[in-house]
Amino acid sequence: MTIFYKKLIINPIIVIYLMITAYIIHYTVTLSAFIETQNIIFRLLPLEVGIPEKA
């Protein structure tokens, strides 16, 4: 019976932990993707400005 009660207590904690970790992973992935897109935009802007200077 004690093992059963321990499992009942542990399971919600595991579920909450997994949900939090999944949310953090999702947030970091979206944030990194947003930063990558900004980096690509900032890399493309100097190229567009730099091409006329070279020519």
Rosetta blueprint (number, residue, H / E / L):
1 M L
2 T H
3 I H
4 F H
5 Y H
6 K H
7 K H
8 L H
9 I H
10 I H
11 N H
12 P H
13 I H
14 I H
15 V H
16 I H
17 Y H
18 L H
19 M H
20 I H
21 T H
22 A H
23 Y H
24 I H
25 I H
26 H H
27 Y H
28 T H
29 V H
30 T H
31 L H
32 S H
33 A H
34 F H
35 I H
36 E H
37 T H
38 Q H
39 N H
40 I H
41 I H
42 F H
43 R H
44 L H
45 L H
46 P H
47 L H
48 E H
49 V H
50 G H
51 I H
52 P H
53 E H
54 K H
55 A L
